[in-house]
Amino acid sequence: MNYTKDDFINDEKTFGLRLARLRECKNISAREMSLALGQNKNYINAIEAGRNYPSMTAFLYICDYIGISFRPRLPEPCSSKEP
C-alpha cells in the first residue's frame, strides 16, 4: 500500500480523537494523565490535537495507564533451512 503525507496526518488526528474519547470515558483529565506519564502538563493535549505523536514506548505507557492492552505480534521469521 502506498501512503501519502495526508494518510499520516489523518492517522495522527484520528489517534488523538480516539485517545481523547478513551481518556474521557475513564474520567481522566489530560493534565492528570500527562503528569502521571512523567510528561509536561500539555503532552496529552498536544497528542489529542494532532500536534504530537507518542513514541512506541510512550504509546505503551498510555495504553497501560488507561487500562487497554496492546500486544503487537510480528509474523514468524522465515525459515533459513532448505528443504
C-alpha positions as CSV (number, residue, x, y, z in Angstrom):
1,M,0.0,0.0,0.0
2,N,1.3,3.5,-0.8
3,Y,0.9,6.1,1.9
4,T,0.9,9.9,1.4
5,K,1.6,12.6,4.0
6,D,-2.2,13.1,4.4
7,D,-2.6,9.5,5.4
8,F,-0.3,10.0,8.4
9,I,-1.8,13.4,9.3
10,N,-5.3,11.8,9.3
11,D,-3.9,8.9,11.4
12,E,-2.5,11.3,14.0
13,K,-5.8,13.2,14.2
14,T,-7.8,10.0,14.4
15,F,-5.4,8.6,17.1
16,G,-5.8,11.9,19.1
17,L,-9.6,11.8,18.9
18,R,-9.7,8.2,19.9
19,L,-7.3,8.8,22.8
20,A,-9.5,11.7,24.0
21,R,-12.6,9.6,23.9
22,L,-11.0,6.7,25.8
23,R,-9.5,9.1,28.4
24,E,-12.8,10.9,28.9
25,C,-14.6,7.5,29.4
26,K,-12.2,6.9,32.2
27,N,-12.8,10.3,33.7
28,I,-9.1,11.2,33.5
29,S,-8.1,14.8,32.7
30,A,-5.4,15.4,30.0
31,R,-3.3,17.2,32.6
32,E,-3.6,14.4,35.1
33,M,-2.6,11.8,32.5
34,S,0.3,13.8,31.2
35,L,1.8,14.3,34.6
36,A,1.2,10.6,35.6
37,L,3.2,9.6,32.5
38,G,6.1,11.8,33.6
39,Q,5.5,14.4,30.8
40,N,4.7,18.1,30.8
41,K,1.1,19.1,31.6
42,N,0.3,19.7,27.9
43,Y,1.6,16.4,26.5
44,I,-1.7,14.6,26.1
45,N,-3.4,17.7,24.8
46,A,-0.8,18.0,22.0
47,I,-1.3,14.4,21.0
48,E,-5.1,14.7,21.0
49,A,-4.8,17.8,18.9
50,G,-2.6,16.0,16.4
51,R,0.4,18.3,17.0
52,N,2.4,15.5,18.6
53,Y,2.6,11.7,18.3
54,P,3.9,9.4,21.0
55,S,6.9,7.2,20.7
56,M,6.2,3.5,20.8
57,T,7.3,3.4,24.5
58,A,5.0,6.3,25.3
59,F,2.2,4.7,23.4
60,L,2.6,1.5,25.5
61,Y,2.6,3.6,28.7
62,I,-0.6,5.4,27.6
63,C,-2.3,2.0,26.9
64,D,-1.3,0.7,30.3
65,Y,-2.4,3.9,32.0
66,I,-5.9,3.9,30.5
67,G,-6.2,0.1,31.0
68,I,-6.2,-1.2,27.5
69,S,-4.0,-4.0,26.2
70,F,-1.9,-3.7,23.1
71,R,0.0,-6.8,22.0
72,P,1.9,-6.3,18.8
73,R,2.5,-9.5,17.0
74,L,5.2,-9.9,14.4
75,P,5.0,-12.7,11.9
76,E,7.1,-15.8,12.3
77,P,10.6,-15.4,10.8
78,C,11.4,-17.1,7.6
79,S,13.0,-20.5,7.9
80,S,16.5,-20.5,6.6
81,K,16.5,-24.3,6.2
82,E,16.4,-25.6,2.7
83,P,14.0,-28.5,2.1
